[in-house]
Amino acid sequence: MTKYRTISLLLLLVSYQHTSAFAPSLIKSSSLTRTLPSSSGSIARAQRTSEQETEAKQNFIKEKEPVPHETEKITHDPSLIFENTNGIKAFLDTGDKVPPPEDTEVAVSYSIDNELALKEFINIINEKDRGIPPEPIFDLGAMIEQLAGKAFDTLEDANLMFKRQMAEFETLKNQDDLNADALSEWNDPKLSHKPKVLVVGSGWASHAFIKCIDTEKYRVLVVSPTNYFVFTPMLASTSVGTTEARSIVESTRDSNPTVKYLEGKVLDVDVENKSMKVKLGQGRITEDDDPIHEDHEVIDIPYDVAVYSAGVGPLSASKRTEGLCKENVHFLKTVEDAKGLLSTVITLLEKASQPGLTDEERRKLLTFVVVGGGPTGVEYCGELTDFLNDVTGKDTKNNRSAVKRTVAPFASLGKYTSVKLIQGSPDLLPMFDKDMRDSAKAALVREGVDVKTDTKVNRIEGKNKIIVTNPDDKEDVIDCGIIVWAAGTMPLKLTGKVIEKLDELTVKKGYKVTPGSLSQGGRIPVDQWQRVLGAPAGSLLAIGDASATVGENLSPLPQTAQVAAQQGAYIARLLNRGYDLTGSPTFETSQSLDGDADVTAKDSLFLPPPINHKAAVDESARWQVRGMVKAKPFQFLNLGQLAYIGGGEALSQVQLGNKKLFNQAGSVGFLLWKSVYVVKQVSTKTRLLVLFDWFKTKVFGRDVTRM
């Protein structure tokens, strides 16, 4: 038995040897603490520096009494770790012959009864004692359960959409009786049994929400200054004319015809009284300084439940970067930004063709500077180099995406064009694996992009000059024709107002902690069910880039389209299934749960889990919520990352949760990138339009008309 345990342990830990450090001392069933002398090269002593570290380790592995024949009792001195498998072998071979040093602190007893617990223990020891980042733990059972849940969710959504289409046919028969007023149903007292759900924004989160929400149970109103959803990962492609703007958008009204849409911009949120002040009319949700004209009417709209998904705006101002403003740089967050970029690039090409210019002046005009080595900056550089190669006929020999024209429209300007990518950190695309980051940089360099990593932007002087600090701490002045800023985002002013209102409300109620103190990066703090902390119970939900999950052992999720879309669908299903977002049990519910129902703490911002009262008292109704009387918290399923890097190459990092499946860079990655982006389009119409745009660009090249 001992030999079997030893072999099993070695096999388990060898699979994690790339972490360069191993688990704690593992003791046989005698539970004696055994320690190798400090002179041994296989074991390194790292004295505990604080009680907090010991507590952190104990939190990861729950301390409990060992059960005979069910768990192996493992005694651990937190000051000891293994560096390699040789250390484990040497430790196991010593048996009980080596006594513990006299200065050894009191050992802590743990029971590790499965492989996951041991992996967690390895992670915490490595992180706390060695500073080694924890290795992601893949729980196959939990992943299968999550995937099964996703499959059932998809079937549930498909059934809802089928019923919605049937209802639309009935609506067509009575089309003449429809009321044109967007607020007619909202203010109809006959529909008081249907709660009012007010949605702010029309991005990924809100789009997924309105796709999945059941309007037979709720009155849903979307308020946004733009009446369409944008497939933002393809904005870079649109900014150079590879795809048309209309090919990557879908009207909010088409997303769900049974949802009401009101064109307007939310100016303020009365969190306590559950009302929003809305300025009617067209605008940009990411623009905080939209003026209110005389023809703009401002109205108050009450709600029962609000879904805040206003998103974030570009980093249009920074105290650390002088001159950063929308007058000096271009952004790439909206369709208008993409159109403006395309127009400006064509303008520069036309201007460089004018007579009387020197070669140096032409080079300055056709120097394109992109700041930010994240997905937006890298993809724009890739698309821009493809565009310049296409319209100038430059370097098309090794470019898989190049169009073989007879004569390029700006063939005489190819020798003057250059693209510079400025990144403050050592690597591009930090969310990708190291080999993928290296592939991205190499591909951009092959395409002629001047990649400047470890380079900080000091200041921007007007539209055509940027001053940077090189890795050797020397300033460099770059004269250019355009500056594209793709480095970071910032919260909207409206989001800041909401947090201020939450703080005022919680202080008024006597809470010890305010939501503002829990906010991270200006994002609205929410619990694991996307409920805003400090708001009246269950009345305000926040999803997407504007929200951040807070709580013990929780960290905010990345601000990506994947996260936002999954959150939007999640809260729609919570509402569809009839969960009470307040989490407050009724008397009947408390009795049916045998006293297990949570009670809201008066001194805490956190609410109990949402509860389904019908399922709690009626077992026959539990199948509708798959047996979950209390709602499960939101779980993000990471499917990986994609990035186009130009020249017909792309990065495709495919994963399932924290389990990496495979990485592909180059032409195979490009094929995956195209396939995923076509499939992920939100409608059959946009899929066909995108495919047609790609075909048209490949055959005829990119259009250089400026309209």
N, C-alpha and C positions, 0 to 999 in steps of 0.2 A: 504493500500500500504506500509506504514511504517513497519507494523508488518511483512508483507511478506518479505520485504528487510531484516529485522532483522533476521528472521528465516533462510533465504537463506545464509546470511553472516555467521551465527553460524555453519550451516551445512558444509559450505565450509572450514571454519577454523578448525573445529574439526577434519576433515580428515587430517590435517597437524599438529596435536598436538604433534606428536613424535619429531618435531623439537625443542620443548621446548620454543619456542618464536614465537610471532605472528606479524601480520601485523601492520601497523601504525594506528594511531587514525582515526576512520572512522566517518565522520560527516554527519548529516542529511542534507537535501537539503537547510537548512537555512544557510549553509556554515560558521557557527560560530565555532571558534576553542574552543573546550572544553577540559579541562585537569583535571584529578583527582589530589588531593593533593599528595605530595611526600610521605606522610606517608602510603598511601594505599599499601597493599601487592600485589595487582593485577597489578600495573603499576610501572615499574622501569624507572627512568630517567637516561639517558646516554648522557651527554653533547657532542655536536659536537666538535671535536678537530681540524678540519681543513676544509678549503673551498673545498679541494679535495674530501672529503667524500660526502659533499652535492652535488657536481657536479656529482659524480658517481651515486648517487641515481637518480638525475634528468635525467641522460643518459638512465637509464633503463625504466623509465616511461616518455614518451614524453609529455611535457607540451603543453596543448592546451585549447582553450575556450570550455566550456561545451555546448553541444547542447541539448535543452529541449526535454524531452521524449526519448532521445537516449542514454544519458549517465548520470550517477550519479556523481555530483560534489563532490569530496572528498578532504578535506583539511587536510594536514598532517604537524605536527610539527616533523621534523626528530629526535628530542631529545627524543621522546616517543615511546615505544614499549610495546606490550602485552606479558606477560609471559605465560598465560594460558587462557582457555575459561572463567573462572570466571572473569578475568580482563575485557574481552569484555562485559560480561553481566553487570558488575558493571558500566562500562563506558556508555553503552546504557541506563541504568536505571537512570543515573544522569541527563540526558537531558541537559538543558542549565543552571542548577542551580549552577554549580561550575564554577566560573570565572577563567580565565587563570592567572597564577602567573605573578607578575609584571615583572619578569626577563625573561619571555618567549620571545624567538626570533621570528622574523617575520615568520609566517607560509608560507609554499610553497603550491600552489594549483596545483593539478594534476587531470587529468580525466582518470579514470580507467574504460574502457568500456567493459571489458570481463574478464573471469576467468583467462586466461593466464597472463594478465597484473597484476592482483592481486597476482598471484603466484610469478611472477618475483619480485614484490615489496616486498613480504614476504622474498624472498631469499636475496635481497640486504640489507634489514634492518638487517636481522639476521647475515649476513656475516660482514657488516661494524660495526654495533653497538654491536654485541654480540660475534663475532668471530666464529659463527656457520657455518659450510660448507653449501653452497647452496644445496637445494633439487632439484634433476633433474626434469625438467618439461617435461611432456609427452603431446605433441600436437597430438591428434588423427587425426585431419584433415591433418596435415603435414605428419604424418606417412602413412596414406592411400595413399596420393599423391606419396610419395616416393616408397612405395611398388608397386603401379601401374606402376610407371616409371621403376622399376626393372623388372617387368613382361614384359613390352614392350621391354626392352633392351634384355632380354633373347630370346624373339621371333625373334628379329632382328639378334642376334648372331646365332641362329639356322638356320635362312634363309641363312646367309652368309656361314656357314659351309656346308650346303647342296649344295650351288652353287660351293663351293670349291671342294667338292668331285666329282661333275660333271666335273669340269675342270681337275681334276686329271685323270679321265678316258680318256679324250682327250689327255692329256700329254703322257699317256702310249702308245698311237698309234704312237707317234713321239719320242719315247724314244732315238732312235739312234741319233737324231739331237740335243740332249741336250749338253750344254757346261759344262765341268767339272770345269772350273775356277769359283770360288766363286764370283769373281768380274766382271765376263763377262757382266752381265746385268747392274751392277753398273756403268760401264764405257761406256755403249752402247749409242752413241748419238741419235740413233733412239728412245730411250725411255726417251728423255729429258722432255716429257710432264708429266712423273711420278716422283714426288719429291723423293729424296733419304732420307730414314729414317734409321738412324744408332742407333742400340740398344746396350747398354753396360750392360753386365751381363746376367745371365741365372737363376735368382732366381724367387721368387713369382711374383714380379711386372712385370718383362720382360716376364715371361711365360704367364701371363694373357694377356699381350699386344699382343704378337704374335698369341695367340689363336683367338683374336678378330679383328685383323687388316685386312683390305681389300687389298690384294696384287694386285688386278686389278687396284687400284688407286695409289699405292705407290710401290717403290722398297725398300724392307726391308732387312737389313743386321744385323745379330746378331753377336757381337764379344764377346767371352768369352773364358777363358782358359780351362773351363770344358764344355763338349758338352752335358750336361744333366741337367735336373731340378730335385731337391731333395724335397721330401715331408718331410720337416724338423721336424714337430711334432713327427715323428716316429724314429728319429735318436737315441733317448735313447733306444728304443726297439731293434734297429739294433746293438747297442753297446754291447748287451749281447746275441745276437744270436736268439732272439725271432722271428724277421723277418730278411730276407736276404736283403742285400744292394740293389740288383737288383730289389727287389720287390717294392721299394719306389722311384724309379727314372724313368724318361722318357727322351728319347733322344730329344734334341732340334729339330732335323730334323723331328722327328715323331710328335712333337707338332703342327707343321704347315709345311708340305712339300713344300709349295710355298714360304717360307721364306728362304733366303740364310744364311748359317752359316759359320763363319770363326773362326777357332781355333787360338786364340791369346789373348794377354793381352794389354789393353790400358795403355800406359805409360804417356801420356800427352794429354791435350785438348787445342787447340787453339780456344778459345771462339770467339775472334773477327773475325778471318778468317774462322771459321766453318770447322775445320779439326781436326783429331785425329791421334796421333802417336801410332802405334800398333806394338807390338813385336809378331811375329808369333810363334806358337808352344804351347805345352801343359804346364799347370801350375796350380796355385791356385789363384783365384781372391782375396782371403782374405790374401794372403801372399805378403807383401810389398817388401820383399828383394829377390825376385826371380832373380838370376843372368842371365845376357845375354851371352849366349854361342856363339861360332863362327857360329854354324849352325842355330842360330836364326836370321831371317831377320827382319828388322824394316822398316815399310812402313808408308806413310801418306795416310789417307783415308778422302776425303772431304765429306761433308753432307749438306743437306738442313735443316733437322730437326734431332736433336739428342735426344734420350731418355736415360737419365742417371739413371741406376738402379743397380749400382755396390754393393749396400748393405753396410754392416759394417763388421768389423772383431772382434774377441774376444779381451777382455781386456788383451792383452799380455804383458803389461808393465804399471807400475804405480809408480809415485813418492812417493805415500803414503804407498806402500807395497814393501819393499825391497825383492829382490829375485824372484819377479814375472816375469817369462819369459818362453818361450816355452820349454826350456831345463829342467825346473824343474816341470812343471805342464802339465796336459793333458787338452785339450779343447774339446768341443762337438758342432762344427759348421758345419762340413762337413762329407761326407762319409768316407774320409780318417781318420778323427778324431775318428769316431765310430769304424772303423776296428782296429785302433791302440789301442783303449781302450780295446776291446775284447781280443786282442793278449796279452796285458800287464797283464790283470786280470788272464788269463789262465797261463801265465808265472809265476806269483806269486804263484798260486796254485801248480804248478809243483815244484817250488823252495822250497815251504814249506814242500813238501813231501820228500825232500832229507834227507839222514842220517846225524847224527851228530849235529842237531840243537836242541837247548833248547826250552822249551815251550814258553819262553818269546820272543825268536827270531821268532818263528812261529807266535805269536800274532802280532808282529810288521809288519811282511810281509803281514799278512792278515787283517791289519787295513786299511780301505779305507776311505779317507777323501774327502768330497765334500764341496766346498765353494760356497755358493749362494743358497738362499731359494726361488728363482723364479721358473717358470715352468720347465726350463731345469734342475736345481739342484734337485728339488723335484721328477720329473719324473725319473731322472737317479737313485736316491736313491731307488725309488719303483721298478724299473726294476732290479737294482743290487741285492736287497734283494731277489727278486723272483729267480734270477739266482743262488745266493748262496744257497738258500733253496733247489733248484732243484738239484744242482750238489753235495751238501754235505748231503742231506737228513735231513736238520736241520729245526725244527719247521714247519713241514708240516701239523700238525693236524688241525690248524685253518686257513690255507692258502687256499683260494678258487682256486688260480691259480697253486697250487703245483701239480707236477706230482708224482704219487705214483710209484716209482721205486722199484725193488726188492733190489738192492744194488746201492747206488749212487756212481758215479765215484770217488768222494773225500769224502767219508763218514767219514773218520778218521779226517778230518780237520774242521768239523762243529763247534766244541767247540772253535776254535781259531779265527773264522771270526768275524769282527765287522765293522759297517758302521757308520761314524760320519758326521752329516750335520751341517755346521757352517753358521749362518746367523747373519748379523750385526744388523738388526732391530728386534723389539720384536716379529713380526709375520712372518710366511711364506706366500708366494703367496699374496702379498699386493693388487693385482688387484681383488681378490675375496672378497665376503662378509665375515663379522667377523665369522659367524657360520661355513662357509665353511673352513676358515683358521684354526679354532679350530679342525674341523673334520680331516683335512689333518695332522696336528701335532699329533693328537691322533692315527690315523691310522699308521703313520710311527713309532711311539713309540711302538705300538702293534707288529709291524713287527721286532722290535729289533733295530731300528735306534736310535742312540744317538743324539738327536736334541739339538743343542746348539744355542739358540737365544740370542740376545744382546751380541754377542761375536765378537770382532774385530780381524782381522788378522793383526798382527804386522809385521812379516817378515817370509820369507820362506828360509830355509837353506838346499839347495840341493833338491833332489827328495824325500827324506824320512823324513823330519822334518819340522814342521810348528809351529810357536809360536803365540799364540793368547792371547787376554786379555778378561778375564771372566767378567760377569756383576759386580762382586765385585772389579774390577780393579786389579786383580791379574793375573800375567802371567802364562800361562800353555803351556808346551812343549808337543807336540803330535808327537810321532814317528809312522811312517806309511809305508806302501808299495807303495802307490800311492796317488797323490793329483790331484783331478779333479776340475778345476776352471770354475765355471758357474756363476760368479758374474759380470755381465755387459759386454758391448761391447764398441768398440771405432771406430771412423771413419777411413777409409782407407787414406793412404797418397795421393792417387789420388784425393780424395774428397777435401783434404786440398789444393792441387794444383789448382783445379777448382775454389775454393773460392778466392785464391790469384789472379788468372787471372781475375776474375770478379771485384775484388777491383781495380786492375790496370786499367781495362777498364773504370770503372765508374769515377775514379779520372781523367783519361785522358779526359773524356767527361765533366768534371766539375760538377758532381753530388755532392750534399751536404752530402748525406748518402751513405755508401758503403755496399754491401751485407755482408761483413765480420762482420760489426757491428750489423747486424740483425741475424747472424747465432746463433743457439742455439745448444750447445753440438757438435759443429763441423759439423752440418748438413747443406746442401745447402738450403738457404732460397728460398721459392717459394710462388707464390700467390695462390689464391683459385682455379685456373685452372691449377696448377702444372707447370706454366711457371717460369723459373729461373729468379730471380730479377737481373737486371744489364746486362744480356745477350742481344745480338741483338734480337729485337722484334720477338717472336715466334719461335726462332731457337733452343732453348735448353729447354728441359723439364726434370724434376727430379722427380722420384717416389720411393716409398719404404722407407727403413730405412735410406737412405742417404739424404732424403729431410725433410724439416720442413716448414709447412705453417706459414707464418707470416702476420701480419696485425692487424688492430684495432679490439679488442675484440676477437682475435683468439689465439689459443694455439696449439702447435705441437701435432699431433696425435701420439698415441703409436706406437712403432716399432714392429708391429705384422704382421703375414702373412695375416690376414684378411684385414688390411689396405692396404698393398702392392698390393694384388690381385685386390681389388676394384679400386685402383688408376690406375693400368695397363689397366684394361678393360675400365675405364672411358676415358682416353686420346686416346685409340684406337678408341672409338666411336666418340670422338670429330673430329678426322681426317677423319674417314669414312663419317661423315655427312657434311664434307666440310667447317667447320668453319675456318675462317681466324684467326690464333692465335695471329696476331699482334693487332687485335681489331681496326684497322684503317679503318674508313668508306670511301668508294668511294663517289664521288659527287652524283651518283644516289642513293646510300644507304642513304646518309644524307637527300636527298630530300624525300625518301620514309618513313623515320622515323620522318618526320616533325620536323627536328631540334633536335631530342631527342638523336642523336648519341653522344657518348662520344668522347672527344678529348684528346689525350695523352698529359699529362703534361710534359713539358720539364725538370722540376726540380724534377720529381718523378720517382722512380724505378718501380712504379706500372703501368701496362697497363690497358686500358679499357677491358671489357669482350670480348672474342672471338665472332665474328659476322659472320653470314652466309649471304653473299651478294646476293646469288641467291634467298633465301627465303625473303630477305628484299625488293626486287623489284618485285618478282613474288609470289602473294598470293597462287597460285595453287601449288607452290613448298614447302609451309610451312608444309604440312602434313608429309614430309620426316624428318623434325626435330621437329615434334609434336608441331608446332606453336612457337617454341623458336628461334626467330631470333638471340637473344643474348644467348650464352650458359650459362646454369646454373652452378654455382660453384660445385666443388666436394663435395658430402655429404657422409660421412662414416656411414654405417648401421651396428651397433654393434650387432652381433648375440649371444654374450656370450663368455664364456671361458670354456675350458676343461683341466683336468690334471689327469694323472694316478698317484696313490699314493701307488701302490703295494698291494700284497695280494688279487688280484681280486677286488680291490676297486678303484673308481675314483670320481672326482668332476665334476659335470656338472652344470654350471650356465648359464641358457638359458634366453636370453632377446631379445627384439626387440627395437633397438635404446637405449634410456635410460629407457625403460619400462622393469622392471624385470618380467619375466613370472614365472619361478620356479627354485628352486635349488634342486639338488639331490646329495647325497653323499653315498658311499658304493657300494653295488652290483648293485643297480638300476642305479647309476651314471656310473658304469663300462659298463653296457649294452648300455647306451646312448653314452658313449665315443667310444665304438667299432663301434656302428652303424654310428655315424657321420664320423669317420675316414675312414670307408669303402666307404661311399657315397662320401666323399670329395677327394678320390683318383682321379687322373687326367685322368685315362683311364680304360677301361674294363679290360685290361691286368693286370694292377697293382692291381685292386680290387681282381681279382681272385688269384693272387700271394700272396697277404697279407692274404686272407682267408685260403689259403692252408698252409701258414707258421704257422698261429695260430693253425690250426688243427694238423699239424706235431709236433709242440712243445708240444701240449696237450697230444698227444698219445705217442711220443717217448722221450720227454724231450729235453733240449738244448744240442747242440753239443759242446764238449770241445776239438775238434781237433784244432791244431794251424797250419795254413798254410800260 
